Amino acid sequence: MIAVDVMSGDNPPEAIIRGALKAVQELGVSVLLVGDSELIENYLKKIRFVDRRKVKIEHSSEVIGMHEVPTVACKKKKNASVMICTRLAGQKKAHGIFSPGNTGASLVSALMNIGRIEGVMRPGLVTYVPTLKGASILLDAGANLECTPEYLAQFAIMGEVFSSKVQKKKNPSVGILSVGEEKSKGNDLTLKTYEMLKDLDFNFVGNMEGYDIYDGDVDVIVCDGFLGNVVVKVTERVFKLTFEFVWQEIGYHLLQRIGFALGYPAIRKLNKKIDAREYGGAILLGLKGTMVVGHGNSDAVATYNGVRIADLMHKTKLNHAITERLVHFGLQRKGSADKE
Amino acid sequence: MIAVDVMSGDNPPEAIIRGALKAVQELGVSVLLVGDSELIENYLKKIRFVDRRKVKIEHSSEVIGMHEVPTVACKKKKNASVMICTRLAGQKKAHGIFSPGNTGASLVSALMNIGRIEGVMRPGLVTYVPTLKGASILLDAGANLECTPEYLAQFAIMGEVFSSKVQKKKNPSVGILSVGEEKSKGNDLTLKTYEMLKDLDFNFVGNMEGYDIYDGDVDVIVCDGFLGNVVVKVTERVFKLTFEFVWQEIGYHLLQRIGFALGYPAIRKLNKKIDAREYGGAILLGLKGTMVVGHGNSDAVATYNGVRIADLMHKTKLNHAITERLVHFGLQRKGSADKE
């Protein structure tokens, strides 16, 4: 059962519901739609071909907006859709969550209501990174702006397990994002992380540079959330801007304009490929449930994929594997707090 | 007089000399060519139209390679070309330097032989950033992997002065690269830097995101050298990769291939625009002389532009203006060491 927050996005709830129902129909997932129950009921009445036994509704009367301060909003709005989703997950009434909202609020409410996997110090935010060889993942993409080497070492292992279980990669490679490939290159944080990981028996490739991300030779890219957030945003913008730059250079040159028009289908295909909607959004790794946080502008496609990934994380017993792997490498924090 | 290190690049010294001589001819700059004097003499004999009174030669017997460890190499190779360049600048026999080499070695030898502007804590590495509105600058691009808020505050002011004097921008805007635009967004380093800058009377726009860099609304982007290094490399790679991605999507589609071919001149023009050679390379700001550090693959074009910028920094009395501005804002470190 995946709880779907139909209220927190920029798009109308109907778009989110449509994506969730597609997941029910095509993947056989059960969903719990959280939001204005009257609105949801009305929408469902119009839908013919859906197995209603697999669709439940939970009413919520509040929404946390994109620009609200997460800690404040989560304390004040106990009945916000995202708070209800995480509460249901905490009570094991849902295995996973998709919420297209405020990432900070998703994180805070998850920490309040679900809690971390035992031994995990901080959840990491995973995002997919388009590469010439498919998709790698990067974490932390912004959940933890200040990190310790211990956090980063755990991110490395959690990311490795995700890549292997959810992306089905065999023996995925893991690298630390730094300023050079040599082991002596880096700042205090990355150098210490390197020391923690270098002797562990997994496919650790050491340091990597900003140049190396998109070649796709490294499956799991580890960095602190401040760096990760900037890198993800820079990448997204530069990809799109490149075509604006080209258009600027073309100016009124007719032949080049024709060329641009002819090549445009490829650009569209590329845009689709690097579109976060294909992956549903970013993933919070290290929680007791599974949680995918969509972009604010998530539509039916993003929702479908978000529900799919949240369900896949559950079905592949990802969290169990994370625990095992952390214990195996002695990277589990002892006596960890369950909830924050 | 600009000292030109003709030996440290990947290209043959002749390419560097050619670029330096072009600066002599077109800009009237005097240059001091540092390298194998026999080789330089032989090359000069072949050139007819150059004012030999404006070209001096200084012999150097050693070179610091791209992959040598800067501190070790600078201590061992006292007669390396870059060491001689910085020594000449320290003795005021050259106002500025262009070296197409190991950035770390350039920095270390500059600190050994030239020293910082009084009151400047750390030199910052400036790189040009292509934007939709022209070029902004970003610093630090990798000279200081661990920074304090005081360093960043000085980078902000030094960058502002550079932008106004060398890029001739009026009242250039300065922003801190962070994870969001709100003043509450950031890590400990950026939040403290924000506090140091927010009440100063200059065009400070506060925090900016990874998305905002390439719009060109912020002229001077300030960040620590670790983040800056990664961002610059990510940008460079994504710009180039975008076309590889498009080509991948096009595959064997004939019409789209034709389109790509027709549009290619615009791509080439864009590549030229974002090419570091147009700016000569990166600039070390905060030294008593002026120093441009070219890419390893610098050619005649890069050298010409590097010499041009080093000379321009000198002629516009950039360092004097930096001192004045730091004193004005009370950001000068008292009792600073002259050399390291």
Interface residues (C-beta under 8 A of the other chain):
Chain A: V69 P130 L132 G142 L145 E146 L177 S178 V179 S184 G186 N187 D188 E209 G210 Y211 I213 Y214 G225 F226 L227 N229 V230 V231 V232 K233 V234 T235 E236 R237 V238 F239 L241 T242 F243 E244 F245 V246 W247 Q248 E249 I250 H253 L255 Q256 I258 G259 F260 A261 L262 G263 Y264 P265 A266 I267 K269 L270 K273 I274
Chain B: V69 P130 L132 G142 L145 E146 L177 S178 V179 S184 G186 N187 D188 E209 G210 Y211 I213 Y214 G225 F226 L227 N229 V230 V231 V232 K233 V234 T235 E236 R237 V238 F239 L241 T242 F243 E244 F245 V246 W247 Q248 E249 I250 H253 L255 Q256 I258 G259 F260 A261 L262 G263 Y264 P265 A266 I267 K269 L270 K273 I274
